[in-house]
Amino acid sequence: MIFALELPIYDPLFTIADKLPVPDLIVTEWAIILIIGLFAYFSTRKMERVPRGLQNAFEMIVQWTFDFFGQLLGESVAKKWTPLLSTFFLFILVSNYSGLIPGAGTIDGFKAPTSDWNVTATLAIIVFFTVQVAGFREHKLGYFGNFIKPTPLMLPLNLLEEVVRPLSLTLRLFGNVFGEEMIVGMLLMMVPFLIPMPLMALGLLTGAIQAIVFTILSSSYIAGATGEGH
Amino acid sequence: MEGMFAIGAGIAVAVGALGGGIGMGSLGGKAMESIARQPEVADQVRTLLFITLAFIETLTIYGLLIAFMLVGKIG
């Protein structure tokens, strides 16, 4: 069984009530949620009509993502799903970058969350259900008519497509972040200083691009489910 | 047997990178051409370019993942 996916065996950092193991990356996820939450809280605590500083930055992010998804999804649908998609973007971006901080992966309780199957699979499964819910909300029962278009013969292929999407989302994000980390790690074993730096700089780029790609793909799936053609 | 794993891992990365490299090369070349012809659409082309590059990169990454799995079987 060469190609069987082995479930990674975690040595949990600590266990809650002797039953629930908490691995490193969960702790990092908590920290990321806390960081994004605190930033959001402090930037919106004293809202001003003419934004300055943090509030300005956050308004820019919100405005930019809304415009962006508005182009892909159309105004009314974008209004419903932009919060979720922007959250994906921020979370994946910060997760990817957390792997570049020195000590990630070696310090207890600190590991880039997106460099693990389980986290990316979770995100992809959320996208999967979001697409179904969005399509159902927009077209009600007519949504299930999509699966037998153009002919009922296409039903198996259409169903397969729905299932393959979260799989490819998972593998893309996981493979990029994990592969990047492994390559930097191998280079570090060969040359300890300076040489891995260009690769880490490339990591800054791919981290942002992967976050953007994940959200663009999710939004295009939602657009496919809610669009007129379906 | 372990030697076969090593050879397989090498082939997985090499073939994956080969196809992806050819695709990325032609994609980048075409993008440059279109930007040179119409500099005003540079921003749109750049966005699409990066997205498409990410798609191609994914296929290469699949090969890399398989290689990691195979290398994990050695020793």
Chai-1 contact restraints between the chains, C-beta under 6 A:
chainA,res_idxA,chainB,res_idxB,connection_type,confidence,min_distance_angstrom,max_distance_angstrom,comment,restraint_id
A,R172,B,T58,contact,1.0,0.0,6.0,A-B,restraint_1
A,G175,B,I61,contact,1.0,0.0,6.0,A-B,restraint_2
A,G175,B,L65,contact,1.0,0.0,6.0,A-B,restraint_3
A,N176,B,I61,contact,1.0,0.0,6.0,A-B,restraint_4
A,G179,B,I61,contact,1.0,0.0,6.0,A-B,restraint_5
A,G179,B,L64,contact,1.0,0.0,6.0,A-B,restraint_6
A,I209,B,F50,contact,1.0,0.0,6.0,A-B,restraint_7
A,I209,B,A54,contact,1.0,0.0,6.0,A-B,restraint_8
A,V213,B,I51,contact,1.0,0.0,6.0,A-B,restraint_9
A,V213,B,A54,contact,1.0,0.0,6.0,A-B,restraint_10
